[in-house]
């Protein structure tokens, strides 16, 4: 017979163990399907807003609910690990010679760090449940690589709410949480879901450089810079290239402007996610020179490695074209003959942009010289 009286103490100790392992937020959601949540997913997929992320649609039946993925799941332990940045994520907007890498990718790969902690917590739970008279239980852990809707589940578990930028927002941690989940056969009392506290604020919508939000709480991934620089494999559509600026991996704009970030404590962030010095403000000149081996060495242990050298250099070429640094022309010129046609096309585009910038600068300088000469002529007329 199951000792249900032991569940409150288990729940309390579970949270304590989770925090010991580095999680900043813990909550419980039911394993049953939420009809409204499933309907929102279906509508989004039907509109094609997932772009080339075919895996979103391929396993939609599993994604709709925990039970859909694992029929024995009774509860979901939703967890969040803070990666609150120590510096302003938008600080490099005015530094076109450098590439902007999303905060989450400047440190260790969150997949490895979060999954390791999830597995440790799951082992603890599997050992504790029978010891406390709750019987043998099953668990499965997930972090971003399975058909699991971590953000809606995080909201259902009370970790926060899905903001108008569609990411989870926490009153304590702002927009800076990595999410993971433990599905379990143990039925635990669910926490109250997170309440939407966006109010009338539209800061995230206004900040998006590519207008990727057709409506609040709705993201069209096909227009999102994070999607375009990470998930999109082909040439980046021309209509978005200027807006990308010097962003070479992801985009933090909609997250960074959220007013709730003022409550995020950087001291609570997991140390593994602290930025590596060479990734905080990398020079485009150094990144454009990377071959495959150099790319793998530089980005070993980071999430950037998974997109490969070619896609990453494509992004750097777009940033170079936007930055207008004539000193990069030789590097860009050399990439016109790259073996990857997507890289070669981006190099052609960047070279055109750089050449146009040099021409505009030369014309501007001529105008300044002519103006100066005219002013000098007026100031010192010839004597008769």
Secondary structure, DSSP 8 states (H G I E B T S, - for coil): ---GGGHHHHHHHHHHHHHHTT-SEEEEEESS--HHHHHHHHHHHHTTTTTT-HHHHHTHHHHT-HHHH-TT--EEEEEEEE---SS-TTGGGG-TTB-EE-GGGSSS-HHHHHHHHHHHHHHHHHHHHHHTTS----EEEESSSSS--HHHHHHHTTS-EE-TTSSEEBTTTBT-EEEEEEEESS------------TT--HHHHH-TT---SBTTB--GGG-HHIIIII--S---HHHHHHHTTEEE---HHHHT-GGGGG--GGGS-GGGS--HHHHS-BHHHHHT--HHHHHHHTTTSGGGGGHHHHHHHHHHHHHHHHT-GGGHHHHHHGGG-SSHHHHHHHHHHHHHHHHHHHHHHHHHHHHHHHHHHHHHHHT----
